[in-house]
């Protein structure tokens, strides 16, 4: 039974949709931006606490997915003096769901003064299911200004997705970049 539940959870996680939210700074003009550089953002406090550990293979997959999607929109990757920096960051939230079931032992009986009673003890079991919500945020920042002009965040249940990391990363980045305000996607 537990094996079937794990297979079902893995299937549901694989099918879970990507929730995307975006925000744009009022009055932001993206028309002059042609070049970019991709940089992972980790604030100093989190870095010291090793809070946002991501394995090197996934770090590279995320960078490549962002670069490919930006290039599909007509932008060019450069190593120095980019028009914009595409900052990215990850986070994982552990969420829980609970399900309970009650089993009654014994049976009904007629009691004192003809009243109907349920006899015996009741046993309640509660199952706790943990699942992991992965978040990836991509932001557009103009170098030197340190001001965010746009951000997009994708969220997806990543429980059981370890074997599909590349597929999941490409899906999430692709959904975020559908809302990217620079250029128009071309079919490379």
C-alpha positions as a printed Julia matrix, in Angstrom:
188×3 Matrix{Float64}:
   0.0    0.0     0.0
   2.76   2.48    0.93
   4.52   1.67   -2.35
   1.35   2.6    -4.28
   1.04   5.84   -2.32
   4.67   6.78   -3.1
   4.11   6.08   -6.81
   0.94   8.21   -6.76
   2.75  11.07   -4.96
   5.63  10.92   -7.46
   3.12  10.98  -10.33
   1.22  13.92   -8.86
   4.47  15.8    -8.23
   5.53  15.26  -11.83
   2.17  16.54  -13.03
   1.97  19.42  -10.59
   1.66  22.75  -12.33
   4.12  25.57  -12.04
   2.69  28.59  -10.26
   4.27  31.79  -11.6
   4.02  35.28  -10.16
   5.68  38.37  -11.6
   5.98  42.03  -10.79
   7.31  44.98  -12.77
   8.48  48.34  -11.48
   6.09  51.04  -12.61
   7.44  52.99  -15.57
  10.29  50.56  -16.29
  11.51  50.77  -19.9
  13.09  47.55  -21.17
  13.55  48.62  -24.81
  17.27  49.49  -24.55
  18.37  46.22  -22.96
  20.2   43.9   -25.36
  22.92  42.18  -23.32
  22.83  40.26  -20.06
  24.84  38.32  -17.53
  23.37  35.61  -15.26
  24.36  35.71  -11.57
  23.18  33.62   -8.62
  22.01  35.73   -5.68
  22.71  34.55   -2.16
  22.75  37.13    0.62
  25.69  37.1     3.01
  23.75  35.86    6.05
  22.31  32.88    4.16
  25.68  32.1     2.62
  27.35  31.96    6.05
  24.59  29.69    7.36
  24.74  27.48    4.24
  20.99  27.99    4.06
  20.61  27.82    0.29
  22.69  24.85   -0.69
  22.12  23.77   -4.25
  24.17  21.11   -5.92
  26.61  22.28   -8.61
  24.84  20.34  -11.38
  21.52  22.06  -10.69
  23.24  25.44  -10.32
  24.65  24.99  -13.84
  21.29  23.74  -15.19
  19.51  26.83  -13.86
  22.12  29.2   -15.3
  21.97  27.5   -18.71
  18.17  27.47  -18.77
  18.01  31.2   -17.99
  20.67  31.97  -20.62
  18.91  29.91  -23.29
  15.55  31.53  -22.59
  17.01  35.06  -22.63
  18.78  34.31  -25.93
  15.47  33.06  -27.39
  14.17  36.56  -26.66
  16.94  38.17  -28.74
  19.34  39.02  -25.94
  23.07  38.32  -26.01
  25.09  36.92  -23.09
  28.26  38.88  -22.26
  30.87  38.46  -19.54
  31.45  42.15  -18.87
  29.45  45.39  -19.03
  25.98  43.84  -19.54
  22.92  46.06  -19.95
  21.18  43.99  -17.26
  22.05  41.35  -14.72
  19.64  38.45  -14.46
  19.81  37.49  -10.8
  18.43  34.16   -9.71
  17.83  32.57   -6.33
  16.29  29.37   -5.02
  14.38  28.4    -1.93
  12.56  25.3    -0.73
   9.62  25.27    1.67
   8.63  22.07    3.42
   4.86  21.85    3.64
   2.76  19.24    5.38
  -0.65  17.74    4.82
  -2.53  15.69    7.36
  -5.13  12.98    6.92
  -6.91  11.17    9.74
  -9.14   8.13    9.89
 -11.06   6.71   12.81
 -11.85   3.04   13.35
 -14.46   1.98   15.87
 -14.05  -1.31   17.73
 -17.04  -3.19   19.05
 -20.57  -2.79   17.86
 -23.84  -1.09   18.62
 -26.0   -2.16   21.52
 -29.17  -1.11   23.26
 -28.39   0.32   26.62
 -30.14   1.6    29.69
 -33.73   2.8    29.06
 -33.68   1.59   25.46
 -31.06   4.04   24.19
 -28.81   3.08   21.3
 -25.06   3.22   21.97
 -21.94   2.54   19.96
 -19.82   0.24   22.07
 -16.06  -0.13   22.34
 -13.13   2.19   21.87
 -12.35   4.3    18.82
  -8.88   4.46   17.27
  -7.78   7.45   15.25
  -4.64   7.47   13.14
  -3.17  10.55   11.53
  -0.79  10.43    8.6
   1.58  13.33    8.01
   2.82  13.82    4.46
   5.68  16.21    3.81
   6.21  17.69    0.41
   8.71  20.17   -0.9
   7.78  23.33   -2.76
  10.74  24.55   -4.79
  10.92  28.24   -5.65
  13.05  29.84   -8.31
  13.18  33.61   -8.67
  14.67  35.46  -11.64
  15.07  39.24  -11.43
  16.22  41.97  -13.82
  18.65  44.45  -12.26
  20.56  47.26  -13.98
  24.25  47.06  -12.97
  25.33  49.91  -10.74
  21.76  50.93   -9.91
  21.01  47.89   -7.74
  17.35  48.43   -8.46
  15.07  45.57   -9.41
  12.98  46.34  -12.49
  11.19  42.99  -12.76
  11.02  39.65  -11.08
   9.37  36.37  -11.84
   9.01  33.52   -9.4
   8.05  29.96  -10.22
   6.88  27.48   -7.6
   6.45  23.74   -8.04
   6.09  20.67   -5.87
   9.44  18.97   -6.32
   8.87  15.97   -4.06
  10.31  12.93   -5.76
  11.69  14.92   -8.72
  15.39  14.26   -8.09
  15.7   12.07  -11.18
  13.99  14.72  -13.29
  15.93  17.77  -12.11
  16.88  18.98  -15.59
  13.34  18.55  -16.92
  11.85  20.31  -13.88
  14.34  23.2   -14.03
  13.7   23.73  -17.75
   9.93  23.66  -17.15
  10.04  26.17  -14.28
  12.5   28.55  -15.99
  10.49  28.34  -19.23
   7.25  29.24  -17.42
   8.92  32.19  -15.66
  10.5   33.44  -18.87
   7.13  33.38  -20.69
   6.47  36.55  -18.65
   9.94  38.04  -19.3
   9.46  41.67  -20.39
  12.45  41.9   -22.77
  12.15  40.86  -26.41
   9.79  38.29  -27.85
  10.38  34.57  -27.76
  11.66  33.15  -31.03
  11.67  29.5   -31.98
  15.39  28.58  -31.94
